[in-house]
Amino acid sequence: MLLWQERRMSEPDVQKIRILRLIKQQPELPLEAIAEQAGCSERTVRRWWKTYVNQGFEEFIAGNGKRGRPQRLDHHGVESLKKEFEAGNLRTLESVRRWIQEQHNVEYSLEGVSRLLRTTLGIRKDWQTVDGSKPIAVAGANPYNSLVSASFLGFLNTLPTTPDVVQWITAFRDGLQTLLFDVDRITVVIDVACDLLNPGKLDKQQSVTQFVQAGDQKPSSLAVTSRDAEHAPSQRIVSSLASKGFTERIYHPPSCFEYYYQQREYIGVIVLWREKTKAPISRHTIEFLHLQEKFIEFLFSDLVARYQLAKPQGYVLNDAMAALNRDAELTEQEQKVVILQLLGHSYQQMADRLLISIETVRKHASNIYHKTNTGSAQELFAKYFTSRLGF
């Protein structure tokens, strides 16, 4: 109901509705944090919240932002504001907001000031803050629809310039969660084998995925997953995570965002989770992720480039596996055995990871050698991997 009210109302009522919605959605947050998200003062938030608690919703909506003050600038005020602006006396949104309050006894939020200038005076420019302490909001009810804010700059500054995939994903995920106020958990998977030079050319049927749980600084598990045309990458990831406790009993259906390098080769997935005890993920959060699609594609490809430069053997692995699959037509389980062997697992470790007996692992290995016309793991790796490493 609050979202519906927020879409149909104008300033300053929409600001009041938004604050009430944020408090309802995030009761654990202090009012100071709510005020920062809404782009107004903590004093205003406390006053409006007190009105709602003491007098109810109808009175909360019917009342003005402050007693005795009009809801919006009148025609005379708009004309005088236009003259001040044309004279060059008002250079920031904060100075415009303060001038309106002092000269006409009307309180606007920074977002309301931006909307007033854009819709009433037709003024469009790139506004900046003096100290960068608060986001400068622009017109619209979307809390993410802002110029470069301090929180977003903070998110960018948390991203490390490292080829360590786990370290980078952990920082990216934690930083992103500070921007998305209505998301409880975030899953990030990046395909470091993405072919940046020839996107879409290599036929990769297997991938090695590392799952990083919240708070971990190292991968908690490793899985060899198959790729097929029938299931999207996000579907496979959600299915894998379902076995790790991300169930429909706990979470709303997740929101998935797939990324493809140059729209031709899968490079990664972001999955957003929201607990069922809370409201679903808002449309503003979904829109925000969609708007950042190209930027996130750049971030993912930048990480992949650094990883491949630091560990060129990763590309060799995928190229060799593609050649092996073309020659031998290995089954999915046999391909997993090959990759796990390459990663240094013993037969017993492979049996434990694949949930099969050690005798079945030996049988898979025998079938692999027969299909590839090799007699041992050393001979298999020499045929498909050693030559590609340049030895």
Steps between C-alpha positions, in 0.01 A plus 500: 500500500785739583668431166174578322460824698861591425448471126186712489598789728715807442746686720513538793249220573697245300799564725290429808363180348850385405630555852208304647560218251871483585423484872245222441738303279805544722383526862847404622661815355537817711311806377830666416569233238145530366547876464824448306330258260207738448721806454358713780580596859467266796292766674244490218480121514442503875229764470310313225535166677362652821202639307428157352528320836285751691240600240482213251555466128222728373611791714860427412418543129263792548742706710767723349870441543497766779205674657424838340714436192364449148565168328674645199643821361233732355518685168664806653762281667575318177555828314731637767693172504544522124649851532740390771611205294551708184704751701738220594435530874402133544764245395413186694183310583565564867519878441169486307335299777627739769391808300144365458480424871632842610316715245167317469475287813463175300709190570608286204723197493795502259302262281204737507722796409641308203150412379382860543788635294458242229122491460402858590798704379634260236850514654717192445862489609747273679483595866783426740537497876767704673619234743363183339339401828150439359357383169347765277163355403323585175133491404307177539397265775788262439744523796783380274431757227779736606819655378824343620435477873738460788372147562556401136849651503566305817388183324739568211788565737449165674570305179856367512728490196594137549488186285380307806146409397376413849636821653351714221158332503480528880574875485262553206217308666539671838526843338198441280293395799561840663326659197201263489303569817239228446727203419599248768758295311681527169652220297766594244645251253757604237624277218875566500527278191303751292679545167546877474693479173260271315166521682262219412755300301607235753248223572536455877290223653644496853588773745668506839300718741607627842220591743583768754265529795443828687791585727735240351835605365556179306280276286287277718443242227597417146270349243537383143181599318384415152376753248211427271268690273187402692584683823619856549810554718289658774270195508796268551643723772168528685456124480849450643436748779166338582696198619697733729199631689374783278151356495159642413400441861745771611522738204274661244569382141843652425561782254767392249711717271712333232786677326648423159823647370423687176159328517658176375674319785376441853722676754309494827184508710370705792221346709310706759327332795231636732365319805131414496443669833565834325351682202622379157785678324373835372470598135749783570770246586422298187509814285828607659669169407364521146636853462845380610514212250778638279698623799486161673594329172808724494587419863468125437705510179767710673533235772510219243776680305712543813440141606593358161812717486609372841396138432513428126464127568127555557439567131719201413281278719180598322654476154637155579168382644318619190740301279470195723119510485505530121732201464368264767139606569540444873195477724433775751632288787813408305570866429472572872750224572749649251474848653526371856805295402656811352430687825701236685223295665562137591253227402363500855456880500323482165270228630413711805435813294294326230316282755595176324714201593872489437440201271269717284772765481746239379248385236454859379876544477532178299228616258675836460830336408325268254312784326811720475738217396719564803621265771533724805427841644851615411455395139156664484629831633805487272273455198251776574658739751879495491526605135271797563720615785792531257712215637 
